[in-house]
Amino acid sequence: MAILLAGLCLSGPAFAKHAKEHQEGPGICPQPRQTVTAPDEFLQLKNPLTATPQNVLAGQTLFQVDAKPSPCRLCHGISGDGLGIMFHQVQPKPRNFTCYQTMGDLPDGQLFWIIKNGSPGTAMPSFNYLEDDQVWQLILYLRSFSKKE
């Protein structure tokens, strides 16, 4: 069996290793981080968009396909669990968006700031070319991964 991701075909040992990680369960949860805190003016921001199907789909499209320099899924995984195909190449490990203990208290403004500016000390690049509404749509999609249990 093989899987095609971003034009890359995972098969053989690479596929087996990636599949095993997903069978073992979701990524790290809770996920303690030492991410730089956004400036106060960003921390106060709330997502102005509602989670309509159109907005969530637009965020999903960015996450899965359209974001540059690479789609978010390559690091964060197709299901947002932090187990993307780049999981083993980056340190610290990518954020697990499925973990409510990690995501529940994370302000929208912090996510907005990190997406726009990147996260120093991690592999998270800046996506400063995205329009603000695109970032908010992406945040709506990220929030769809974690639900309070």
C-alpha positions in Angstrom: 0.0 0.0 0.0 1.2 3.6 -0.7 -0.1 7.1 0.0 0.3 10.2 -2.1 0.9 13.4 -0.2 1.8 16.7 -1.8 3.1 14.9 -4.9 5.3 12.6 -2.7 4.5 8.9 -2.8 5.1 7.2 0.5 5.6 3.5 0.1 7.7 0.7 1.6 9.5 1.6 4.8 8.6 5.2 4.7 4.9 4.4 4.5 5.1 1.7 7.2 6.9 4.1 9.6 4.3 6.9 8.9 1.4 4.5 9.2 2.7 3.0 12.5 2.9 6.5 14.1 -0.7 7.1 13.2 -1.8 3.7 14.6 0.0 4.4 17.9 -2.4 7.3 18.4 -2.4 11.1 18.1 0.6 13.3 18.6 1.9 14.6 21.9 -1.0 15.7 24.2 -0.8 17.8 26.3 2.0 19.5 24.5 4.0 21.9 26.7 5.6 24.6 24.6 7.9 27.6 25.2 6.5 29.4 22.2 7.1 33.2 22.3 4.0 35.0 23.5 2.4 37.4 21.1 2.3 41.1 21.9 -0.7 42.2 24.0 -2.5 43.8 21.0 -2.6 40.4 19.3 -3.5 38.4 22.4 -6.7 40.5 22.7 -7.8 39.6 19.2 -10.8 37.4 18.7 -11.6 35.7 15.4 -14.1 38.0 13.7 -15.2 35.2 11.3 -17.9 32.7 12.1 -17.4 29.0 11.5 -19.5 28.8 8.4 -19.0 25.8 6.1 -17.4 28.2 3.6 -14.9 29.7 6.1 -13.9 26.3 7.5 -13.5 24.9 4.0 -11.3 27.9 3.0 -9.2 27.2 6.0 -9.0 23.5 5.2 -7.9 24.3 1.6 -5.0 26.4 2.9 -4.0 23.8 5.5 -4.1 20.8 3.2 -3.1 22.3 -0.2 -2.6 26.0 -0.8 -0.4 27.5 2.0 3.2 28.4 0.9 6.1 27.7 1.4 4.4 24.4 2.1 0.9 23.2 3.2 0.5 23.0 7.0 -0.3 19.3 6.8 3.3 18.4 5.9 4.3 19.1 9.5 1.0 19.1 11.4 -0.5 16.0 9.7 -3.5 15.6 7.6 -5.7 15.2 10.7 -3.9 18.0 12.6 -2.3 15.7 15.1 1.2 16.9 14.6 2.3 13.7 12.9 2.9 15.0 9.4 5.5 13.5 7.1 8.1 16.1 8.4 7.5 15.0 12.0 10.9 13.3 12.4 12.8 16.2 10.8 11.7 19.0 13.1 12.4 19.9 16.7 10.4 20.8 18.7 7.6 18.6 17.3 4.8 20.3 15.4 1.8 21.5 17.3 -0.9 18.9 17.8 -4.2 20.7 17.0 -6.3 17.7 18.1 -5.3 18.2 21.8 -7.9 20.2 23.6 -5.6 20.5 26.7 -3.2 22.4 24.5 -5.5 24.3 22.2 -8.4 25.1 24.5 -6.8 28.0 26.3 -4.7 29.2 23.3 -6.0 32.6 22.3 -7.0 33.2 18.7 -4.7 36.2 18.7 -1.7 34.0 19.6 -2.5 31.7 16.7 -2.9 34.6 14.4 0.4 36.1 15.4 2.3 32.8 15.0 0.8 32.1 11.6 1.7 35.6 10.4 5.2 35.8 12.0 6.4 32.2 12.4 7.6 30.8 15.6 11.3 31.4 16.5 13.1 28.3 17.7 10.7 26.0 15.8 10.3 25.0 12.1 7.1 27.1 11.9 7.7 29.6 9.0 6.0 32.9 8.6 2.9 33.0 6.4 2.8 36.8 6.3 1.6 36.9 2.7 -1.8 35.5 3.8 -4.6 38.1 4.0 -6.0 38.5 7.5 -9.3 36.8 6.6 -7.3 33.8 5.3 -5.5 33.5 8.6 -8.8 33.7 10.5 -10.3 31.0 8.2 -7.2 28.8 8.9 -7.7 29.3 12.6 -11.3 28.2 12.3 -10.1 25.0 10.6 -7.4 24.5 13.3 -10.0 24.8 16.0 -12.2 22.2 14.3 -9.5 19.5 15.2 -9.9 19.8 18.9 -13.2 19.5 20.8 -13.6 19.6 24.6 -14.0 16.1 25.9 
